[in-house]
Structures are given as structure tokens and as C-alpha cells.
Amino acid sequence: MVVGDASLDIDTLVIGAGPGGYVAAIRAAQLGQKVIIADKGKFGGVCLNVGCIPSKALINAAHHYESMLHAADYGLSADNVGVDFGKVQEYKGSVVNKMTSGVEMLLKANKVQLFQGEVMFINEHEARLFNDQEAPRYRFKNCIIATGSRPIELKPFPFGGRILSSTEALSLPEVPKSIVVIGGGYIGAELGQMYAKFGTEITILEGADTILPGFDKDMSQLVVKKLKKNKVEIVNGALAKSAEQTDKDVTVTYEVNGETKTVTAEYLLVTVGRRPNTDGELGLDLIGIKLTDRGLVEVDDQCRTSIPHIFAIGDIVPGAALAHKASYEAKVAAEAIAGLPSKVDYKCIPAVAFTDPECASVGYTEKEAKEKGYNVKSSKFPFGGNGRAVTLGGADGFMKIISEADTGLVLGAQIAGVEASNMIAELGLAIEMGATVEDISLTIHAHPTLGEITMDAAELALGHPIHTIAPKK
């Protein structure tokens, strides 16, 4: 480390180049700030490199493979269908490279200075950036911390060898014969189902009474139904206790209904949540930034920390650990630095699981709306009543719109079915705009599209559905 060197002046230092950090840097630069962004890993963060993007690339490949195996259902012939998982990984890598190089291009186009290396606070206005080649010192007017999170490592199941986190699970060189998954949340369900489609024998150990516990049960039940078709074994109410691994496999001991059992597989995948990256050499304690007892940074509605010119966003602050939440907070923080009156408003943050079928939710569930005191109407329209969904083989899904019974105000929506991840956006906009089910009903939706399901669900709420039978009053 260089001692006694002069500091370089910068308007805004952004620490972390994931969906929170790179968006913050670009928006700050657009607002006229001189910005440097630093990340010890690859630009794009966890999401683009070892999370959202590579997992969806593998899920897409698995979906195509499954479709080829069932080509006869559509009157098609596909002989000698197989998997070259090395080439699948090459495809995933090409997607990741395209997205991450795009991020770097956007940062440079907005005149953001890039630094790959570690950051350590010296005081409230200075930080050391360092790597193997250099260690410049910067004096900043403002700072945005977006260091993200990492997989939680459980003491009985330390990562290494045949015990994997989601990061290693995305880079296996070949399709495993078997995997035990601890945790049936969205990561465990997504990756477990992806490998099951490629032919891996999957066992999911979930402590709750259902997988995807963050979604309504009628949504997760559809996923369970498909998982069983994929020959996935799900053990609910399971408490994983220990694991013993050899050079060929790993045996997991767990308890369920008071009985101790074991299961052996080629790999163990642990997906029990993520931990905020607020520890380590960054030095938040050195400058006195306040943290919660969970290690999250305390922030106000402009993402300011306990030090007014230092901001924090994304997985290191309270709330859902979602990439799109981080990107939203990034714009708020950058605009707050520029003196704009931007504030966070978490009125409707969508949540999506890229399982099969996909699950998506935004706003209130029926239960949450009732707890808030609303007179609730829940209108559930089946995908089987939509021509486009049927042509896509997705008749099993549904959309549920939660509205205020007296006014028709849209309060929330839940979708389980093909393309739910894309369909949820219209409902998010409806909630954000204060739209009613009548507003949705009066909006002409193209035919034949999945978007018509939204219109049909709104008409069901109004009591005059066309493509399903109205419930008796």
C-alpha cells in the first residue's frame, strides 16, 4: 500500500458493479457527476456473472432439451436427442460475456471510470482502491455502496468438494447423476428443476411445508406438480443435520417427522439464502456506518446511511434481495446526490421464480390485502381459457387479480404459468398508476396473446367474463 500519496478528487465513488452499482454509476454520470466505479470481481456483479443471467441461460437450454424429448406430442420426430453439457456451458458463457461486456461498454460510454480491485475506506471522504498493479487513493464528495451478497454457508455444510453453493452449481462440467438440494426457495427450485430436466436425480429438502414458501400455495402446488413429472423428490418439513463426503459422493443426514434419515448423491447443493457483503476489508466499522443486527446497512428513504453523503443500495440494505430492487434504489441514490427529490417507494416490487411453470407476484396477496383492511375481491382466471397459452402447452396456469371490491382498484396480482415473468409487468404498472380492473378491461389487448389473460381476469373481477364461467353469486 502506498503511504503519504496525494488523493485524487472524484464526485462520486461507486463500490460494486452489479445491477445496483453500475446503474448508480451511469445515472450519476448522466446527472453530471465525475464517477469512478470499483469492483473486485467482474463487472455485472453476481447477477450477470454467477446468478440471474447464467442460471436463466441454463434453464432455457433445459427447457429446449425437454421440448425435444417430447417432440412427438406435437407430431414431430426427434431422434438421438442428447446433451453435450460442455457446449451448453459454452452457450451460457457466451450469454454472460455478451451481457457483461455490454455493461462495461455502457459505463465507458457514460464516461464512468472503471477500476477492478478492492476498496477500503480511510475516512468518511477518502478510500483506497487497490489491486496487484496499483493502489490509488480517492477523495470523494459522495459514495454509493452496492457490494451485494453471497450465498449463506452453513457450518455443517461448508462449501468445497462435493458441497456446492449456487455459484459452483452453475459451472459443473457435466450433468450430475444426482444432487441433493437443501432449500426449496426460488434458487433451489430453479436449479433443481433445471438439472432434473437434463436427467439428474434430484432430492429437495425443504424445512417449510411447501417449496417456494414466499409464494401462494396454489402457485407452488403447480410447480410441485411439474417437479414430480420431472421425477424430483421433495421432502417437506426436513431439517438437514450433517453431511459426509467422499471423492465420489456425499451423504446427507436429515430429520423429518422426528425420524432420522439419510440420502446420498453425487453433489449437495445448499441454497438457504444470501448474506450481505458488509464485512471484510471495506471498513464500514472504521468510519462508523450503522448496521442492523443482521449486518444490513441502515438507510433512509433516499438510501442515505448514517453518514449523509454515503449511500447504500441493493442486497446490503433491508428488503428483498432482488436485482431490480437494487437498480431502482441505484437511481434514487444517484438522483438524491444530484439534489433531486427522489425517494424510494416500494409500492409494488415484483417477485419472480423462473421455475416451470414460472411464478410471479406483485403488490398484495389476498391475505395481505385483507390484513391491511381492504374489502377484497380475488379473481382467478385459468390459462386454459386463453388460446395462446393452450398453443404453448401451458393450460395449467392461472392469473389472480386482487382488487378492492367497492372501487375496483388493483391491489395485487399473482401469476403461475408460461411467461408469468413477462406478464407481471402490466399488473405492476396498474398498481403504480392506481388503475382499476375496469381500466384494464377497457384496454384492448392483442389476440391471440397471453396478455389477454390480464384482460379476462379483470373482466372476471367486474362480473362479466367472456372466456370463463362467472362464479355464482
Disulfide bonds with the S-S distance in Angstrom:
none
